[in-house]
């Protein structure tokens, strides 16, 4: 494996850590942290990186600025540019048969906004697989008590991006994973829960391959899918 870091922008946090195996499949990891924290090199990101390396994937872990450093529009722009840079960079090394976006918490929320939100960015022309863990997709849940710091820091203008007006590519494959007791969900396991809300949005937009997993536990429990206990489900999804 060759590890290297590239910068996709002028800020010190505009970087991508690459773990390159000369594979034709790449996992793009977008970390969580409520858009006010987190790290591409944090322990949660490391779990995902190690898992995909063990499965023979190249891995790219995208770092981005948070709302503590810039406004929310630039946070989303950073994530988009980090992904776009990754696709171009890895394809230049070896043409890729598969890109997988793997988001946790805020990283999953960002994926939903890039796919269907009120933004002018497109990633689903090249990235066709999405594993989204513990995201907040229903804007009502942005007012859940644990999300108050994010809303205060990113300001309510961030909710404008949750206007789901964009048509996603119908040939994408999406796996949504949520904990049954996620504290960021005002409607756990109901039709207005984050998982069911975004699943129904995708289906209504013509995306047919949408899989869901409820895992007993709280917000962080979803990372358990990157263990041997869930290997069959993840392998089946990625090979579909």
N, C-alpha and C positions, 0 to 999 in steps of 0.2 A: 504493500500500500504506500502511496505517496500522499503526504499531507501538505497542503499549502493554503495560504490565505491571499485573497484578492480583494481589492477595494473597487466598489462600483460607483462611488460618489466621493465628494470632497470631505465629508464629515468623518471623524474617527470611528463612528459606529456604522458607517456604510461599508461593511465588509461581509465576505462569505468565507467560511472555513470549508475547504474541500478535502474529502477523504476519497482518494481516487484509486480504484482497483482495476482499471482498464476494462470495466464491465460495460455492457450496452444498456444498463438500467440504472437509473439514478433516483434516489429519494431526496426531496428537498424539504428540509425541516424548518418550520417557522415556530419559534418558541412562544410561550405564554408570558404572563406577567401583567395582565389587565391594561396593556398599553401604557403602563407607568413603570414597569420594571421588567425583570427577566433577563435572560442572557442566552445567546447562541451557544455558550459554553457551560451553561448551568447543568445541574444534575439531571433534570428532567430531559433536557435535550440530549445529554450523554446517553441516557437509556435508549432513546430512539435511534441515535447514531449507531450505537453498538449492535442493536438488533438488526438493522438493515445491512450493516457491514457483514454480520454473520450469515446473512442470506445472499451475499454476493452482489449487493448493490453498491455503487458509488454513493456517497452521501455529500450533500451540501447543506450546511447549517447557516441560515441567513440572520445576520444581525441588522438591527434597525434602530433609529431614534425613537424615543417615547414622547408622550405628551408632557413630560417634565422638561423636555428640551426644545420641542417644536409643537406646532399645532397638528391636529389630527389628520388633516389633509396630507401633510408631509410624512406622517407616520405610514399611511397607506401607500403613498408614493414610494417611500423607501422599500417597503415590502415588495411592491410590484417590480421596482427596478432591480432589486436583489434577485428575484426569481428570473426575470428576463435575462439578466447577466449570466446567471447560472446555466440556463438553457443554451445560450449562445456559446459559453465557454466550454461546457462539457461536450456539446455537439462538435465543436472544433477539434477536440481531442479524439473523439470517436462517435460516430453517429449513434444516437440512442434510440432503442426500440420502445422504451417506456420511461416516462417521468411520473413520479408519485409525489404529490404534495402531502406532507404530513404535518398537520397543525395541532397544537395543544392549546386549549383555552383561548387567549387572545389570538393566537395563530390560526385557530379554526374560525373564529369570528371574522378575521381578515379575509379568509378564503371565501366565506359566504358573501362578503361585500364585494370582493373582486369578481365573483361569478355572477352575482345578480343585483348588487346594490347600485346606487346612483353615482357611478364612477365611469370614467372613460378609459379604463384599463382593461386589457384582455390577456388572460393567461391560458384559457382553455382551448386555444388553437393548438397548443403544443403539450400542455399538461393535461392528461386525460384521466388520471386516477387521483382520488382524494380520500385520505383517511383523516377524519376530523373528530377530535376528542374534546369534549367538555366546552364547546363553544356557546356563546350567547348570540342567538339569531333573532328571537322575538324581541322587538324593541321595548316591549313592556318590562322585560326582565332586566333592562338596563337600570331600572329603578329598584332592583332588589337591594337590600341593605349592604351586602358585600361589595356591590358595584358602585357604591356612593363615591369612593375615592377616585375611581376612574372617571365617573361623570363630572365630578368637581374639577378634576385636572384637565380632562379633554374638552370639557364644556358641552352644553347641550347641543351645540352645532353638530357634534358627531352623529347625533341621531338622524340628521338629514340623510346620511349615507345609508341608513336602513330602509330607505324608500326603494323597495325591490322592483325596479323597472327594467332591468337588463335581462335579455334572453341568453341563457347559457347554451353552450354547445350541447346538443341532445345526445352525443355519443360519449359523454363523460361517465365515469363510474365513481360512485360516492358511497363511502361507508361512514355513517354517523354513529358515534359512541358516546353514551352519557351515563352518569351515575344516577341511581334511583333517588338519591337524597342530595343531589347537587344544590348547594346553598345559593347558587346564582339562578335558580329556577323558582319562580313564583307559582308555577303550575306543574309540579313534578309528575311526570308520566301521563299527563292529560293531553288533550288535543292542542292546547296552547303552550305546552312545554316546548323548550327550545328545539329538542329533537323532532318532535312531531310537526312543529311549525315549519321548520326548514325542509323536512322530508316532503311535506305537502306542497310547498312552493316549488321544489324541484320536479315533482311528479306533474304538477299542473303546467310546468314549462316544457314538458315533453321528455324529461330525462327519465328513462325507464329503469336503469340499473342503480337503484338507491337501496342500500342495505342498512339496517339499523341493529344496534346492540344496546340493550340495557344491562348495566352491571350493578349489582347491589353494592351501594356505598356512596360516598360523597364525590366532591369535585375531582380529586386527584386519582380516584380509583381506576379511571379509564386507561391509565398507563399500563395496567395489568395485561392488556391485550398483547403487549410485546414480551410475552413469556411463552414457554412451551405449551401451557394450558390452552392457548388460543391459536396455536400454529396452524392447525387445519383450516380454521375460518379465514385467517389472514392470507394464507397461501391460495385458497380457493378464490378469494376476492381479487388478488393481484393477478391471477392467471385467467380471469374471466375474459 
